[in-house]
Amino acid sequence: MKELVELIAKGLVEQPEAVSVREVQREQQTIYEVSVAPSDIGKVVGKGGRLVKAFRTVVSAASFADGKRVNIEIK
């Protein structure tokens, strides 16, 4: 799953070498903390948060088959 998150994030930004993903286990879910260059935050979040919402939806759908709950945090 971490590889999927990293692949999507790198596809959205202009500086893919600055993307890093950290996996954190909290209670009943897995949080993926995505760090990008400061100039790329807007590209990942999108207008009105649309891109990050779609990003979260894709990752949640992919993890649904495994029966896990996941979330994405952009840093």
PyMOL Python script that loads the backbone (N, CA, C, O; Angstrom):
from pymol import cmd

cmd.read_pdbstr("""\
ATOM      1  N   MET A   1       0.827  -1.188   0.000  1.00  0.00           N
ATOM      2  CA  MET A   1       0.000   0.000   0.000  1.00  0.00           C
ATOM      3  C   MET A   1       0.874   1.255   0.000  1.00  0.00           C
ATOM      4  O   MET A   1       0.558   2.243  -0.663  1.00  0.00           O
ATOM      5  N   LYS A   2       1.969   1.203   0.747  1.00  0.00           N
ATOM      6  CA  LYS A   2       2.863   2.358   0.815  1.00  0.00           C
ATOM      7  C   LYS A   2       3.394   2.715  -0.574  1.00  0.00           C
ATOM      8  O   LYS A   2       3.542   3.893  -0.899  1.00  0.00           O
ATOM      9  N   GLU A   3       3.676   1.707  -1.385  1.00  0.00           N
ATOM     10  CA  GLU A   3       4.175   1.935  -2.733  1.00  0.00           C
ATOM     11  C   GLU A   3       3.128   2.639  -3.595  1.00  0.00           C
ATOM     12  O   GLU A   3       3.469   3.504  -4.402  1.00  0.00           O
ATOM     13  N   LEU A   4       1.861   2.272  -3.430  1.00  0.00           N
ATOM     14  CA  LEU A   4       0.776   2.916  -4.170  1.00  0.00           C
ATOM     15  C   LEU A   4       0.671   4.382  -3.792  1.00  0.00           C
ATOM     16  O   LEU A   4       0.543   5.241  -4.665  1.00  0.00           O
ATOM     17  N   VAL A   5       0.724   4.675  -2.505  1.00  0.00           N
ATOM     18  CA  VAL A   5       0.644   6.058  -2.020  1.00  0.00           C
ATOM     19  C   VAL A   5       1.802   6.876  -2.596  1.00  0.00           C
ATOM     20  O   VAL A   5       1.606   8.000  -3.057  1.00  0.00           O
ATOM     21  N   GLU A   6       2.993   6.309  -2.566  1.00  0.00           N
ATOM     22  CA  GLU A   6       4.168   7.015  -3.080  1.00  0.00           C
ATOM     23  C   GLU A   6       4.063   7.234  -4.587  1.00  0.00           C
ATOM     24  O   GLU A   6       4.413   8.309  -5.075  1.00  0.00           O
ATOM     25  N   LEU A   7       3.595   6.249  -5.323  1.00  0.00           N
ATOM     26  CA  LEU A   7       3.440   6.363  -6.768  1.00  0.00           C
ATOM     27  C   LEU A   7       2.460   7.476  -7.134  1.00  0.00           C
ATOM     28  O   LEU A   7       2.741   8.283  -8.019  1.00  0.00           O
ATOM     29  N   ILE A   8       1.333   7.520  -6.470  1.00  0.00           N
ATOM     30  CA  ILE A   8       0.330   8.557  -6.748  1.00  0.00           C
ATOM     31  C   ILE A   8       0.885   9.932  -6.399  1.00  0.00           C
ATOM     32  O   ILE A   8       0.742  10.871  -7.183  1.00  0.00           O
ATOM     33  N   ALA A   9       1.513  10.064  -5.242  1.00  0.00           N
ATOM     34  CA  ALA A   9       2.055  11.355  -4.814  1.00  0.00           C
ATOM     35  C   ALA A   9       3.117  11.855  -5.780  1.00  0.00           C
ATOM     36  O   ALA A   9       3.129  13.035  -6.131  1.00  0.00           O
ATOM     37  N   LYS A  10       4.006  10.976  -6.212  1.00  0.00           N
ATOM     38  CA  LYS A  10       5.060  11.388  -7.147  1.00  0.00           C
ATOM     39  C   LYS A  10       4.493  11.808  -8.492  1.00  0.00           C
ATOM     40  O   LYS A  10       5.081  12.649  -9.173  1.00  0.00           O
ATOM     41  N   GLY A  11       3.366  11.240  -8.886  1.00  0.00           N
ATOM     42  CA  GLY A  11       2.720  11.608 -10.141  1.00  0.00           C
ATOM     43  C   GLY A  11       2.045  12.968 -10.104  1.00  0.00           C
ATOM     44  O   GLY A  11       1.771  13.552 -11.153  1.00  0.00           O
ATOM     45  N   LEU A  12       1.776  13.474  -8.917  1.00  0.00           N
ATOM     46  CA  LEU A  12       1.078  14.751  -8.779  1.00  0.00           C
ATOM     47  C   LEU A  12       1.999  15.958  -8.659  1.00  0.00           C
ATOM     48  O   LEU A  12       1.565  17.086  -8.893  1.00  0.00           O
ATOM     49  N   VAL A  13       3.252  15.747  -8.301  1.00  0.00           N
ATOM     50  CA  VAL A  13       4.149  16.859  -7.964  1.00  0.00           C
ATOM     51  C   VAL A  13       5.167  17.135  -9.057  1.00  0.00           C
ATOM     52  O   VAL A  13       5.378  16.315  -9.950  1.00  0.00           O
ATOM     53  N   GLU A  14       5.801  18.312  -8.972  1.00  0.00           N
ATOM     54  CA  GLU A  14       6.858  18.671  -9.905  1.00  0.00           C
ATOM     55  C   GLU A  14       8.231  18.227  -9.415  1.00  0.00           C
ATOM     56  O   GLU A  14       9.168  18.121 -10.206  1.00  0.00           O
ATOM     57  N   GLN A  15       8.358  17.966  -8.109  1.00  0.00           N
ATOM     58  CA  GLN A  15       9.620  17.522  -7.532  1.00  0.00           C
ATOM     59  C   GLN A  15       9.424  16.140  -6.893  1.00  0.00           C
ATOM     60  O   GLN A  15       9.345  16.030  -5.670  1.00  0.00           O
ATOM     61  N   PRO A  16       9.344  15.087  -7.716  1.00  0.00           N
ATOM     62  CA  PRO A  16       9.080  13.746  -7.161  1.00  0.00           C
ATOM     63  C   PRO A  16      10.183  13.237  -6.244  1.00  0.00           C
ATOM     64  O   PRO A  16       9.932  12.381  -5.395  1.00  0.00           O
ATOM     65  N   GLU A  17      11.396  13.748  -6.400  1.00  0.00           N
ATOM     66  CA  GLU A  17      12.487  13.305  -5.529  1.00  0.00           C
ATOM     67  C   GLU A  17      12.299  13.781  -4.092  1.00  0.00           C
ATOM     68  O   GLU A  17      12.920  13.239  -3.178  1.00  0.00           O
ATOM     69  N   ALA A  18      11.454  14.783  -3.881  1.00  0.00           N
ATOM     70  CA  ALA A  18      11.211  15.321  -2.538  1.00  0.00           C
ATOM     71  C   ALA A  18      10.076  14.593  -1.805  1.00  0.00           C
ATOM     72  O   ALA A  18       9.804  14.888  -0.642  1.00  0.00           O
ATOM     73  N   VAL A  19       9.424  13.658  -2.470  1.00  0.00           N
ATOM     74  CA  VAL A  19       8.299  12.932  -1.868  1.00  0.00           C
ATOM     75  C   VAL A  19       8.819  11.829  -0.949  1.00  0.00           C
ATOM     76  O   VAL A  19       9.694  11.047  -1.321  1.00  0.00           O
ATOM     77  N   SER A  20       8.261  11.789   0.253  1.00  0.00           N
ATOM     78  CA  SER A  20       8.546  10.684   1.158  1.00  0.00           C
ATOM     79  C   SER A  20       7.244  10.279   1.848  1.00  0.00           C
ATOM     80  O   SER A  20       6.393  11.116   2.147  1.00  0.00           O
ATOM     81  N   VAL A  21       7.115   8.991   2.090  1.00  0.00           N
ATOM     82  CA  VAL A  21       5.905   8.446   2.708  1.00  0.00           C
ATOM     83  C   VAL A  21       6.311   7.668   3.944  1.00  0.00           C
ATOM     84  O   VAL A  21       7.204   6.821   3.905  1.00  0.00           O
ATOM     85  N   ARG A  22       5.628   7.977   5.051  1.00  0.00           N
ATOM     86  CA  ARG A  22       5.882   7.284   6.307  1.00  0.00           C
ATOM     87  C   ARG A  22       4.595   6.603   6.746  1.00  0.00           C
ATOM     88  O   ARG A  22       3.525   7.210   6.728  1.00  0.00           O
ATOM     89  N   GLU A  23       4.703   5.351   7.135  1.00  0.00           N
ATOM     90  CA  GLU A  23       3.548   4.565   7.571  1.00  0.00           C
ATOM     91  C   GLU A  23       3.488   4.567   9.094  1.00  0.00           C
ATOM     92  O   GLU A  23       4.462   4.210   9.757  1.00  0.00           O
ATOM     93  N   VAL A  24       2.342   4.971   9.650  1.00  0.00           N
ATOM     94  CA  VAL A  24       2.159   5.046  11.097  1.00  0.00           C
ATOM     95  C   VAL A  24       0.909   4.258  11.473  1.00  0.00           C
ATOM     96  O   VAL A  24      -0.159   4.469  10.899  1.00  0.00           O
ATOM     97  N   GLN A  25       1.042   3.352  12.436  1.00  0.00           N
ATOM     98  CA  GLN A  25      -0.094   2.571  12.922  1.00  0.00           C
ATOM     99  C   GLN A  25      -0.733   3.309  14.103  1.00  0.00           C
ATOM    100  O   GLN A  25      -0.060   3.622  15.085  1.00  0.00           O
ATOM    101  N   ARG A  26      -2.017   3.577  13.998  1.00  0.00           N
ATOM    102  CA  ARG A  26      -2.767   4.206  15.094  1.00  0.00           C
ATOM    103  C   ARG A  26      -4.055   3.431  15.300  1.00  0.00           C
ATOM    104  O   ARG A  26      -4.868   3.290  14.387  1.00  0.00           O
ATOM    105  N   GLU A  27      -4.224   2.939  16.501  1.00  0.00           N
ATOM    106  CA  GLU A  27      -5.426   2.203  16.888  1.00  0.00           C
ATOM    107  C   GLU A  27      -5.846   1.211  15.812  1.00  0.00           C
ATOM    108  O   GLU A  27      -5.153   0.220  15.583  1.00  0.00           O
ATOM    109  N   GLN A  28      -6.967   1.463  15.149  1.00  0.00           N
ATOM    110  CA  GLN A  28      -7.527   0.524  14.177  1.00  0.00           C
ATOM    111  C   GLN A  28      -7.218   0.894  12.728  1.00  0.00           C
ATOM    112  O   GLN A  28      -7.789   0.304  11.811  1.00  0.00           O
ATOM    113  N   GLN A  29      -6.324   1.859  12.504  1.00  0.00           N
ATOM    114  CA  GLN A  29      -6.074   2.281  11.136  1.00  0.00           C
ATOM    115  C   GLN A  29      -4.601   2.565  10.885  1.00  0.00           C
ATOM    116  O   GLN A  29      -3.807   2.708  11.815  1.00  0.00           O
ATOM    117  N   THR A  30      -4.260   2.642   9.612  1.00  0.00           N
ATOM    118  CA  THR A  30      -2.913   2.975   9.185  1.00  0.00           C
ATOM    119  C   THR A  30      -2.946   4.369   8.578  1.00  0.00           C
ATOM    120  O   THR A  30      -3.783   4.666   7.726  1.00  0.00           O
ATOM    121  N   ILE A  31      -2.032   5.218   9.023  1.00  0.00           N
ATOM    122  CA  ILE A  31      -1.915   6.575   8.496  1.00  0.00           C
ATOM    123  C   ILE A  31      -0.676   6.625   7.620  1.00  0.00           C
ATOM    124  O   ILE A  31       0.396   6.180   8.029  1.00  0.00           O
ATOM    125  N   TYR A  32      -0.818   7.160   6.425  1.00  0.00           N
ATOM    126  CA  TYR A  32       0.323   7.394   5.558  1.00  0.00           C
ATOM    127  C   TYR A  32       0.589   8.888   5.541  1.00  0.00           C
ATOM    128  O   TYR A  32      -0.218   9.666   5.033  1.00  0.00           O
ATOM    129  N   GLU A  33       1.719   9.281   6.095  1.00  0.00           N
ATOM    130  CA  GLU A  33       2.113  10.682   6.138  1.00  0.00           C
ATOM    131  C   GLU A  33       2.961  10.966   4.906  1.00  0.00           C
ATOM    132  O   GLU A  33       4.067  10.443   4.766  1.00  0.00           O
ATOM    133  N   VAL A  34       2.435  11.792   4.025  1.00  0.00           N
ATOM    134  CA  VAL A  34       3.097  12.111   2.764  1.00  0.00           C
ATOM    135  C   VAL A  34       3.735  13.489   2.888  1.00  0.00           C
ATOM    136  O   VAL A  34       3.046  14.484   3.112  1.00  0.00           O
ATOM    137  N   SER A  35       5.053  13.537   2.740  1.00  0.00           N
ATOM    138  CA  SER A  35       5.785  14.802   2.770  1.00  0.00           C
ATOM    139  C   SER A  35       6.185  15.160   1.346  1.00  0.00           C
ATOM    140  O   SER A  35       6.723  14.332   0.612  1.00  0.00           O
ATOM    141  N   VAL A  36       5.915  16.399   0.969  1.00  0.00           N
ATOM    142  CA  VAL A  36       6.290  16.896  -0.359  1.00  0.00           C
ATOM    143  C   VAL A  36       6.994  18.231  -0.197  1.00  0.00           C
ATOM    144  O   VAL A  36       6.988  18.813   0.888  1.00  0.00           O
ATOM    145  N   ALA A  37       7.599  18.717  -1.270  1.00  0.00           N
ATOM    146  CA  ALA A  37       8.243  20.026  -1.248  1.00  0.00           C
ATOM    147  C   ALA A  37       7.179  21.090  -0.974  1.00  0.00           C
ATOM    148  O   ALA A  37       6.037  20.949  -1.412  1.00  0.00           O
ATOM    149  N   PRO A  38       7.544  22.151  -0.255  1.00  0.00           N
ATOM    150  CA  PRO A  38       6.561  23.204   0.052  1.00  0.00           C
ATOM    151  C   PRO A  38       5.862  23.778  -1.186  1.00  0.00           C
ATOM    152  O   PRO A  38       4.692  24.153  -1.115  1.00  0.00           O
ATOM    153  N   SER A  39       6.556  23.847  -2.293  1.00  0.00           N
ATOM    154  CA  SER A  39       5.942  24.393  -3.511  1.00  0.00           C
ATOM    155  C   SER A  39       4.948  23.420  -4.152  1.00  0.00           C
ATOM    156  O   SER A  39       4.171  23.823  -5.017  1.00  0.00           O
ATOM    157  N   ASP A  40       4.961  22.157  -3.746  1.00  0.00           N
ATOM    158  CA  ASP A  40       4.077  21.146  -4.326  1.00  0.00           C
ATOM    159  C   ASP A  40       2.854  20.823  -3.476  1.00  0.00           C
ATOM    160  O   ASP A  40       2.010  20.033  -3.900  1.00  0.00           O
ATOM    161  N   ILE A  41       2.737  21.399  -2.311  1.00  0.00           N
ATOM    162  CA  ILE A  41       1.597  21.080  -1.437  1.00  0.00           C
ATOM    163  C   ILE A  41       0.269  21.389  -2.123  1.00  0.00           C
ATOM    164  O   ILE A  41      -0.674  20.603  -2.040  1.00  0.00           O
ATOM    165  N   GLY A  42       0.199  22.514  -2.788  1.00  0.00           N
ATOM    166  CA  GLY A  42      -1.028  22.888  -3.494  1.00  0.00           C
ATOM    167  C   GLY A  42      -1.393  21.919  -4.597  1.00  0.00           C
ATOM    168  O   GLY A  42      -2.575  21.702  -4.864  1.00  0.00           O
ATOM    169  N   LYS A  43      -0.412  21.340  -5.235  1.00  0.00           N
ATOM    170  CA  LYS A  43      -0.659  20.378  -6.311  1.00  0.00           C
ATOM    171  C   LYS A  43      -1.225  19.066  -5.765  1.00  0.00           C
ATOM    172  O   LYS A  43      -2.005  18.400  -6.446  1.00  0.00           O
ATOM    173  N   VAL A  44      -0.846  18.698  -4.565  1.00  0.00           N
ATOM    174  CA  VAL A  44      -1.350  17.463  -3.962  1.00  0.00           C
ATOM    175  C   VAL A  44      -2.732  17.688  -3.356  1.00  0.00           C
ATOM    176  O   VAL A  44      -3.594  16.812  -3.432  1.00  0.00           O
ATOM    177  N   VAL A  45      -2.942  18.845  -2.762  1.00  0.00           N
ATOM    178  CA  VAL A  45      -4.225  19.141  -2.122  1.00  0.00           C
ATOM    179  C   VAL A  45      -5.289  19.476  -3.162  1.00  0.00           C
ATOM    180  O   VAL A  45      -6.423  19.007  -3.060  1.00  0.00           O
ATOM    181  N   GLY A  46      -4.936  20.282  -4.162  1.00  0.00           N
ATOM    182  CA  GLY A  46      -5.880  20.650  -5.206  1.00  0.00           C
ATOM    183  C   GLY A  46      -6.825  21.746  -4.765  1.00  0.00           C
ATOM    184  O   GLY A  46      -6.888  22.099  -3.587  1.00  0.00           O
ATOM    185  N   LYS A  47      -7.547  22.271  -5.715  1.00  0.00           N
ATOM    186  CA  LYS A  47      -8.487  23.358  -5.441  1.00  0.00           C
ATOM    187  C   LYS A  47      -9.620  22.851  -4.552  1.00  0.00           C
ATOM    188  O   LYS A  47     -10.347  21.924  -4.909  1.00  0.00           O
ATOM    189  N   GLY A  48      -9.748  23.473  -3.405  1.00  0.00           N
ATOM    190  CA  GLY A  48     -10.797  23.083  -2.472  1.00  0.00           C
ATOM    191  C   GLY A  48     -10.587  21.698  -1.868  1.00  0.00           C
ATOM    192  O   GLY A  48     -11.517  21.126  -1.299  1.00  0.00           O
ATOM    193  N   GLY A  49      -9.383  21.155  -1.983  1.00  0.00           N
ATOM    194  CA  GLY A  49      -9.088  19.840  -1.417  1.00  0.00           C
ATOM    195  C   GLY A  49      -9.568  18.676  -2.263  1.00  0.00           C
ATOM    196  O   GLY A  49      -9.628  17.544  -1.784  1.00  0.00           O
ATOM    197  N   ARG A  50      -9.913  18.943  -3.519  1.00  0.00           N
ATOM    198  CA  ARG A  50     -10.470  17.885  -4.370  1.00  0.00           C
ATOM    199  C   ARG A  50      -9.480  16.762  -4.653  1.00  0.00           C
ATOM    200  O   ARG A  50      -9.842  15.587  -4.605  1.00  0.00           O
ATOM    201  N   LEU A  51      -8.230  17.118  -4.949  1.00  0.00           N
ATOM    202  CA  LEU A  51      -7.250  16.081  -5.280  1.00  0.00           C
ATOM    203  C   LEU A  51      -6.933  15.187  -4.085  1.00  0.00           C
ATOM    204  O   LEU A  51      -6.861  13.965  -4.222  1.00  0.00           O
ATOM    205  N   VAL A  52      -6.744  15.787  -2.925  1.00  0.00           N
ATOM    206  CA  VAL A  52      -6.428  14.969  -1.746  1.00  0.00           C
ATOM    207  C   VAL A  52      -7.615  14.087  -1.375  1.00  0.00           C
ATOM    208  O   VAL A  52      -7.430  12.975  -0.881  1.00  0.00           O
ATOM    209  N   LYS A  53      -8.812  14.565  -1.606  1.00  0.00           N
ATOM    210  CA  LYS A  53      -9.999  13.746  -1.333  1.00  0.00           C
ATOM    211  C   LYS A  53     -10.040  12.550  -2.281  1.00  0.00           C
ATOM    212  O   LYS A  53     -10.342  11.435  -1.857  1.00  0.00           O
ATOM    213  N   ALA A  54      -9.739  12.773  -3.556  1.00  0.00           N
ATOM    214  CA  ALA A  54      -9.700  11.684  -4.530  1.00  0.00           C
ATOM    215  C   ALA A  54      -8.570  10.712  -4.197  1.00  0.00           C
ATOM    216  O   ALA A  54      -8.731   9.498  -4.318  1.00  0.00           O
ATOM    217  N   PHE A  55      -7.434  11.251  -3.779  1.00  0.00           N
ATOM    218  CA  PHE A  55      -6.278  10.450  -3.370  1.00  0.00           C
ATOM    219  C   PHE A  55      -6.682   9.525  -2.228  1.00  0.00           C
ATOM    220  O   PHE A  55      -6.381   8.332  -2.256  1.00  0.00           O
ATOM    221  N   ARG A  56      -7.352  10.065  -1.240  1.00  0.00           N
ATOM    222  CA  ARG A  56      -7.805   9.273  -0.082  1.00  0.00           C
ATOM    223  C   ARG A  56      -8.811   8.207  -0.502  1.00  0.00           C
ATOM    224  O   ARG A  56      -8.784   7.088   0.010  1.00  0.00           O
ATOM    225  N   THR A  57      -9.700   8.551  -1.433  1.00  0.00           N
ATOM    226  CA  THR A  57     -10.702   7.605  -1.898  1.00  0.00           C
ATOM    227  C   THR A  57     -10.063   6.417  -2.597  1.00  0.00           C
ATOM    228  O   THR A  57     -10.444   5.272  -2.354  1.00  0.00           O
ATOM    229  N   VAL A  58      -9.089   6.686  -3.466  1.00  0.00           N
ATOM    230  CA  VAL A  58      -8.407   5.605  -4.193  1.00  0.00           C
ATOM    231  C   VAL A  58      -7.684   4.674  -3.220  1.00  0.00           C
ATOM    232  O   VAL A  58      -7.778   3.452  -3.334  1.00  0.00           O
ATOM    233  N   VAL A  59      -6.968   5.258  -2.270  1.00  0.00           N
ATOM    234  CA  VAL A  59      -6.209   4.444  -1.316  1.00  0.00           C
ATOM    235  C   VAL A  59      -7.162   3.668  -0.407  1.00  0.00           C
ATOM    236  O   VAL A  59      -6.895   2.509  -0.088  1.00  0.00           O
ATOM    237  N   SER A  60      -8.249   4.274   0.008  1.00  0.00           N
ATOM    238  CA  SER A  60      -9.227   3.572   0.850  1.00  0.00           C
ATOM    239  C   SER A  60      -9.859   2.408   0.092  1.00  0.00           C
ATOM    240  O   SER A  60     -10.047   1.328   0.652  1.00  0.00           O
ATOM    241  N   ALA A  61     -10.181   2.624  -1.169  1.00  0.00           N
ATOM    242  CA  ALA A  61     -10.769   1.562  -1.978  1.00  0.00           C
ATOM    243  C   ALA A  61      -9.779   0.415  -2.167  1.00  0.00           C
ATOM    244  O   ALA A  61     -10.165  -0.753  -2.117  1.00  0.00           O
ATOM    245  N   ALA A  62      -8.514   0.740  -2.382  1.00  0.00           N
ATOM    246  CA  ALA A  62      -7.497  -0.295  -2.557  1.00  0.00           C
ATOM    247  C   ALA A  62      -7.290  -1.098  -1.274  1.00  0.00           C
ATOM    248  O   ALA A  62      -7.014  -2.297  -1.330  1.00  0.00           O
ATOM    249  N   SER A  63      -7.420  -0.454  -0.137  1.00  0.00           N
ATOM    250  CA  SER A  63      -7.208  -1.146   1.136  1.00  0.00           C
ATOM    251  C   SER A  63      -8.452  -1.893   1.609  1.00  0.00           C
ATOM    252  O   SER A  63      -8.363  -2.740   2.498  1.00  0.00           O
ATOM    253  N   PHE A  64      -9.588  -1.594   1.036  1.00  0.00           N
ATOM    254  CA  PHE A  64     -10.840  -2.226   1.444  1.00  0.00           C
ATOM    255  C   PHE A  64     -10.783  -3.746   1.267  1.00  0.00           C
ATOM    256  O   PHE A  64     -11.340  -4.487   2.077  1.00  0.00           O
ATOM    257  N   ALA A  65     -10.120  -4.204   0.225  1.00  0.00           N
ATOM    258  CA  ALA A  65     -10.016  -5.642  -0.026  1.00  0.00           C
ATOM    259  C   ALA A  65      -9.255  -6.350   1.092  1.00  0.00           C
ATOM    260  O   ALA A  65      -9.499  -7.522   1.380  1.00  0.00           O
ATOM    261  N   ASP A  66      -8.324  -5.619   1.721  1.00  0.00           N
ATOM    262  CA  ASP A  66      -7.550  -6.193   2.822  1.00  0.00           C
ATOM    263  C   ASP A  66      -8.267  -6.072   4.158  1.00  0.00           C
ATOM    264  O   ASP A  66      -7.810  -6.626   5.158  1.00  0.00           O
ATOM    265  N   GLY A  67      -9.382  -5.355   4.188  1.00  0.00           N
ATOM    266  CA  GLY A  67     -10.119  -5.164   5.424  1.00  0.00           C
ATOM    267  C   GLY A  67      -9.453  -4.189   6.374  1.00  0.00           C
ATOM    268  O   GLY A  67      -9.679  -4.249   7.582  1.00  0.00           O
ATOM    269  N   LYS A  68      -8.636  -3.294   5.846  1.00  0.00           N
ATOM    270  CA  LYS A  68      -7.928  -2.318   6.674  1.00  0.00           C
ATOM    271  C   LYS A  68      -8.481  -0.916   6.445  1.00  0.00           C
ATOM    272  O   LYS A  68      -9.015  -0.605   5.380  1.00  0.00           O
ATOM    273  N   ARG A  69      -8.341  -0.086   7.463  1.00  0.00           N
ATOM    274  CA  ARG A  69      -8.709   1.323   7.347  1.00  0.00           C
ATOM    275  C   ARG A  69      -7.431   2.125   7.193  1.00  0.00           C
ATOM    276  O   ARG A  69      -6.490   1.960   7.970  1.00  0.00           O
ATOM    277  N   VAL A  70      -7.396   2.994   6.189  1.00  0.00           N
ATOM    278  CA  VAL A  70      -6.219   3.827   5.966  1.00  0.00           C
ATOM    279  C   VAL A  70      -6.637   5.271   5.793  1.00  0.00           C
ATOM    280  O   VAL A  70      -7.787   5.566   5.468  1.00  0.00           O
ATOM    281  N   ASN A  71      -5.691   6.166   6.015  1.00  0.00           N
ATOM    282  CA  ASN A  71      -5.908   7.583   5.811  1.00  0.00           C
ATOM    283  C   ASN A  71      -4.604   8.190   5.303  1.00  0.00           C
ATOM    284  O   ASN A  71      -3.525   7.632   5.503  1.00  0.00           O
ATOM    285  N   ILE A  72      -4.719   9.330   4.649  1.00  0.00           N
ATOM    286  CA  ILE A  72      -3.570  10.045   4.099  1.00  0.00           C
ATOM    287  C   ILE A  72      -3.483  11.403   4.789  1.00  0.00           C
ATOM    288  O   ILE A  72      -4.480  12.115   4.911  1.00  0.00           O
ATOM    289  N   GLU A  73      -2.286  11.750   5.233  1.00  0.00           N
ATOM    290  CA  GLU A  73      -2.025  13.083   5.779  1.00  0.00           C
ATOM    291  C   GLU A  73      -0.925  13.705   4.954  1.00  0.00           C
ATOM    292  O   GLU A  73       0.109  13.077   4.724  1.00  0.00           O
ATOM    293  N   ILE A  74      -1.129  14.937   4.502  1.00  0.00           N
ATOM    294  CA  ILE A  74      -0.137  15.655   3.705  1.00  0.00           C
ATOM    295  C   ILE A  74       0.634  16.588   4.623  1.00  0.00           C
ATOM    296  O   ILE A  74       0.048  17.372   5.370  1.00  0.00           O
ATOM    297  N   LYS A  75       1.952  16.494   4.555  1.00  0.00           N
ATOM    298  CA  LYS A  75       2.803  17.348   5.396  1.00  0.00           C
ATOM    299  C   LYS A  75       3.729  18.150   4.540  1.00  0.00           C
ATOM    300  O   LYS A  75       4.527  18.931   5.057  1.00  0.00           O
TER     301      LYS A  75
END
""", "prot")
cmd.dss("prot")
cmd.show_as("cartoon", "prot")
cmd.util.cbc("prot")
cmd.orient("prot")
